[in-house]
Amino acid sequence: MKEKVIFDTNIIRNAEAKNFLGGRNELERFADVADIVIPDIVIQEIKRQKRKNLQSNKQKFLDNPFHNLLEIDETNTNAFDVDVYIEKLVNDEDFTFETIDIKDNNVLPKIKELAVNKKAPFEGRDNTDKGFKDALLYFSVLEYLQEIPNKNVFVCVRDGRLKEALDAHHNITVVESYDEFQQKSVSQFFGDYFIEKVNDFLGFKITNKNIIRFWINVNVNQVILINKDDDIYVVEVDTGEILGAAVLDEYSPIIDKLVESPNFGITHDCIAYLNDYINFFEEDQINRILDASYENDQIRWIITDDDIKQFIGFLYENTELIYNPRTLQFLQENFE
């Protein structure tokens, strides 16, 4: 499954007459490894800019004395339909892209709240209401995230306040260029040399189609998720070097068992087992365990036991985002 990249206007704007989308060199690089997604508000803005430019040049052409000197029929020039031509550019566009738009009108009060309180993507200054178009794009992205199986997207944008709003979401990765995308994208692992190293380490052959996604672990290393014949493997990588690998099913059921632990003995056993796999945990798994340390009294009541304290404390100290505020308060009280 390809990663999805959503584009803001300032990346692909194009007022010129030849093509609909701009930034074509960058788009070509993206299109090789990712799905291109464009919010409807961006499409409409490009159309508006192109319409303004074409209508202006149409009038300049009519006013130009060479128009008459060359005996060009003004009727034909006047009959040129700018809007029809723009729609033709859209239909003839070489790049395949998906268009997204807000479907839920319930976001309007949320947009109003952001505007009134001068929160991103709206400008923070009192003398401007700039940011409405960015707000539409922002909520288009959030709604789209709920519709796709892989709840992660990239957004290619340069606007500071919009970036600030998007950065607040852990499953949105903001980039300004293809080079930055490549650094943060799973496509960075698609090189033949690296895949050969993975093949040697795992003892079987994969291609870049088997590499699904990656995340950053508690040691700030990359963990790559690989699907091979319906078996899911995780591979820890540090600056291109493979540190270790495991099968997801070796430890994921034990996380479930720990979270639902019915007694102290199972809690201790699960943690003893999971210590060997802690480097492979991703953010959602860590948050499930941390939530359970507060919500499950078979963990909470023995939080000060050495093995429990070391395991939970390590996850807490090396996790950037804890979703549940009650969990966060509990962990702060016990580990700070």
C-alpha positions in Angstrom: 0.0 0.0 0.0 1.4 3.4 -1.0 1.7 6.2 1.4 -0.7 9.1 0.8 0.5 12.7 0.4 -1.9 15.6 0.6 -0.9 18.8 -1.1 -1.5 22.4 -0.1 -2.0 25.2 -2.7 1.5 26.7 -2.3 3.2 23.5 -3.4 1.3 22.9 -6.6 -0.2 26.3 -7.5 0.0 27.0 -11.2 -1.4 30.1 -12.9 0.0 29.2 -16.3 -2.0 28.0 -19.2 -0.3 24.8 -20.3 -1.0 22.4 -17.4 -3.4 22.4 -14.5 -1.1 21.4 -11.7 2.2 23.1 -10.9 5.3 21.9 -9.1 5.5 19.1 -11.7 9.0 18.0 -11.1 8.3 17.5 -7.4 4.9 15.8 -8.2 6.6 13.4 -10.6 9.0 12.2 -7.8 6.1 11.9 -5.4 3.9 10.0 -7.9 6.5 7.2 -8.2 6.2 6.1 -4.6 3.0 7.7 -3.2 -0.7 8.4 -3.8 -1.3 12.1 -4.6 -4.3 13.6 -2.7 -5.6 17.1 -3.3 -8.3 18.8 -1.2 -11.1 20.4 -3.2 -10.3 23.8 -1.7 -6.9 23.6 -3.3 -8.4 22.5 -6.7 -10.8 25.5 -6.5 -7.9 27.9 -5.6 -5.8 26.7 -8.5 -8.8 27.2 -10.8 -9.4 30.7 -9.5 -5.7 31.7 -10.0 -5.7 30.2 -13.5 -9.0 31.8 -14.4 -7.8 35.2 -13.3 -4.5 34.8 -15.2 -6.2 33.6 -18.4 -8.9 36.2 -18.4 -6.3 38.9 -17.9 -4.2 37.6 -20.7 -7.3 37.2 -22.9 -8.1 40.9 -22.5 -4.4 41.9 -23.1 -4.5 39.9 -26.3 -7.6 41.7 -27.4 -6.1 45.1 -26.6 -2.8 44.3 -28.3 -2.5 46.1 -31.7 -1.0 42.9 -33.2 -4.3 41.2 -32.7 -5.7 43.5 -35.5 -2.5 43.7 -37.5 -2.5 39.9 -37.9 -6.2 40.1 -38.8 -7.2 37.7 -36.0 -11.0 37.6 -35.7 -12.0 39.1 -32.4 -15.1 37.0 -32.4 -13.1 33.9 -32.0 -11.0 35.4 -29.2 -14.0 36.6 -27.3 -15.7 33.2 -27.8 -12.8 31.4 -26.0 -14.4 30.0 -22.8 -11.8 30.1 -20.0 -13.8 27.9 -17.7 -14.3 25.2 -20.3 -10.6 25.3 -21.0 -9.7 25.0 -17.3 -11.9 21.9 -17.0 -10.2 20.4 -20.0 -6.8 20.9 -18.3 -8.2 19.1 -15.2 -9.5 16.2 -17.3 -6.3 16.0 -19.3 -3.9 16.2 -16.3 -1.2 13.6 -16.6 -1.0 13.0 -12.8 -3.5 10.7 -11.2 -4.8 12.2 -8.0 -7.6 11.8 -5.5 -9.8 14.7 -4.5 -11.1 15.1 -0.9 -13.5 17.5 0.7 -15.4 18.0 3.9 -18.6 16.0 4.1 -19.5 16.6 7.7 -21.1 20.1 8.2 -20.6 19.6 12.0 -17.1 20.9 11.6 -18.4 24.5 11.0 -18.7 25.3 14.8 -15.2 23.9 15.2 -13.9 26.2 12.5 -15.7 29.1 14.2 -14.1 28.3 17.5 -10.6 28.2 16.0 -11.3 31.5 14.2 -12.7 33.3 17.3 -9.8 32.1 19.5 -7.1 32.8 16.9 -5.9 29.3 17.0 -4.0 27.6 14.2 -4.5 27.5 11.2 -5.9 31.0 11.7 -3.5 33.8 12.2 -2.9 34.8 15.9 -3.0 38.5 15.2 -6.1 40.6 16.1 -6.1 42.6 12.9 -6.7 39.7 10.5 -9.1 36.7 9.9 -6.7 35.0 7.5 -6.9 31.2 7.6 -10.4 30.2 6.5 -9.1 28.3 3.4 -6.4 26.6 5.5 -9.1 25.6 8.1 -11.1 23.9 5.3 -8.0 22.0 4.2 -7.2 21.1 7.8 -10.6 19.6 8.5 -10.5 17.9 5.1 -7.4 16.1 6.2 -8.8 15.1 9.6 -11.9 13.7 8.0 -9.9 11.8 5.4 -7.8 10.2 8.1 -11.0 8.6 9.5 -11.8 7.1 6.1 -8.6 5.4 5.1 -7.4 2.0 6.5 -3.9 3.3 7.3 -4.6 6.2 9.7 -1.5 8.1 8.7 -0.9 10.7 6.0 1.8 13.1 4.8 0.8 16.7 4.1 3.1 18.8 1.9 2.7 22.4 3.0 4.8 25.5 3.7 2.3 27.7 5.5 3.5 28.2 9.1 0.1 28.3 10.9 -1.3 25.4 8.9 1.8 23.4 9.7 1.3 24.2 13.4 -2.2 22.9 13.3 -1.3 19.7 11.5 1.8 19.0 13.6 -0.5 18.6 16.7 -1.6 15.3 15.3 0.7 12.3 15.7 -0.6 10.5 12.6 0.0 13.5 10.3 3.6 14.0 9.0 4.2 17.5 7.6 6.8 17.9 4.9 7.8 20.8 2.6 9.5 18.9 -0.2 10.0 15.4 -1.7 13.5 15.3 -0.2 12.0 15.8 3.3 9.2 13.2 2.5 11.8 10.7 1.5 13.6 11.1 4.8 10.4 10.4 6.7 8.7 8.0 4.4 8.9 4.2 4.2 10.2 4.6 0.7 13.6 5.4 2.1 13.9 1.6 2.7 13.2 0.6 -0.9 16.8 0.7 -2.1 18.2 -2.6 -3.5 21.2 -2.5 -1.2 19.0 -2.3 2.0 16.5 -4.9 0.8 19.4 -7.3 0.2 20.6 -6.7 3.8 17.0 -7.5 5.0 16.9 -10.6 3.0 20.2 -11.8 4.4 19.1 -11.0 8.0 15.7 -12.6 7.8 16.8 -15.6 5.6 14.1 -15.1 3.0 13.5 -12.8 0.1 11.3 -9.7 0.1 10.7 -6.8 -2.2 9.8 -3.2 -1.5 6.1 -4.2 -1.8 6.5 -6.2 1.4 7.6 -3.2 3.3 4.4 -1.6 4.8 5.4 1.2 7.1 7.8 2.2 9.9 7.8 4.0 13.2 10.4 5.4 15.7 10.9 3.3 18.8 11.9 4.0 22.4 15.5 4.1 21.4 14.9 6.6 18.6 15.6 3.9 16.0 13.4 2.9 13.1 11.2 -0.2 13.2 10.0 -1.4 9.8 6.9 -3.5 9.4 7.2 -6.2 6.8 4.4 -8.5 5.5 5.6 -11.7 4.0 3.1 -14.5 3.2 0.7 -13.1 5.8 3.3 -13.2 8.5 4.2 -9.8 10.0 7.8 -9.1 10.8 9.3 -6.1 12.6 12.9 -5.1 12.0 14.8 -2.5 14.1 17.2 -0.3 12.1 19.7 2.3 13.1 21.2 4.5 10.4 20.7 1.7 7.8 22.1 -1.1 10.0 19.7 -3.9 11.1 19.8 -4.4 14.9 17.2 -7.1 15.3 13.9 -8.6 14.1 10.9 -10.4 15.5 7.5 -11.7 14.4 4.7 -9.5 15.5 2.6 -12.4 16.8 5.5 -13.4 19.1 4.7 -10.4 21.4 1.4 -8.7 20.3 -0.8 -11.3 22.1 1.3 -10.9 25.2 0.6 -7.2 25.2 -3.1 -8.0 25.1 -2.7 -10.5 27.9 -0.8 -7.9 30.0 -3.5 -5.2 29.4 -6.2 -7.6 30.6 -4.1 -9.3 33.3 -6.4 -10.9 36.0 -3.7 -11.3 38.7 -0.3 -10.3 39.8 1.4 -13.5 38.6 0.3 -13.0 35.0 1.4 -9.3 35.2 4.9 -10.3 36.3 5.1 -13.1 33.7 4.0 -10.9 30.8 6.4 -8.1 31.7 9.3 -10.6 32.0 8.5 -11.9 28.5 7.9 -8.4 26.9 11.2 -7.0 28.1 12.9 -8.8 25.2 10.5 -7.1 22.6 10.3 -3.6 24.0 12.4 -2.2 21.2 9.7 -3.2 18.7 6.7 -1.5 20.4 4.9 1.3 18.5 3.2 4.3 20.0 -0.3 2.8 20.2 1.0 -0.4 21.9 2.9 1.7 24.4 -0.1 3.8 25.2 -2.3 0.7 25.7 0.2 -0.6 28.2 0.5 2.7 30.0 -3.3 3.1 30.2 -3.5 -0.4 31.6 -0.9 0.5 34.3 -3.6 3.0 35.6 -6.8 1.3 34.7 -6.0 -2.4 35.6 -5.6 -2.7 39.3 -3.5 -5.9 38.8 -0.8 -3.6 37.4 -1.6 -0.4 39.3 -1.4 -2.1 42.8 2.1 -3.4 42.2 3.5 -0.4 40.2 6.3 -0.1 42.7 7.5 -3.7 42.3 11.0 -3.5 40.8 10.2 -5.2 37.5 6.9 -3.4 37.0 8.5 0.0 37.9 11.4 -0.5 35.6 9.3 -1.6 32.6 6.5 0.9 32.9 8.9 3.7 33.9 11.1 3.1 30.8 8.1 3.3 28.5 6.8 6.4 30.2 10.2 8.2 30.1 10.7 7.4 26.4 7.2 8.2 25.1 6.6 11.6 23.6 2.8 11.5 23.6 0.4 10.0 26.1 -3.2 10.3 25.0 -5.1 9.8 28.3 -4.7 12.7 30.7 -5.7 10.5 33.7 -2.9 8.0 32.7 -0.5 10.9 32.4 -1.3 12.2 35.8 -0.9 8.8 37.4 2.5 8.2 35.7 3.7 11.7 36.7 2.8 10.9 40.4 4.7 7.7 40.3 7.7 8.4 38.1 8.5 12.1 38.6 
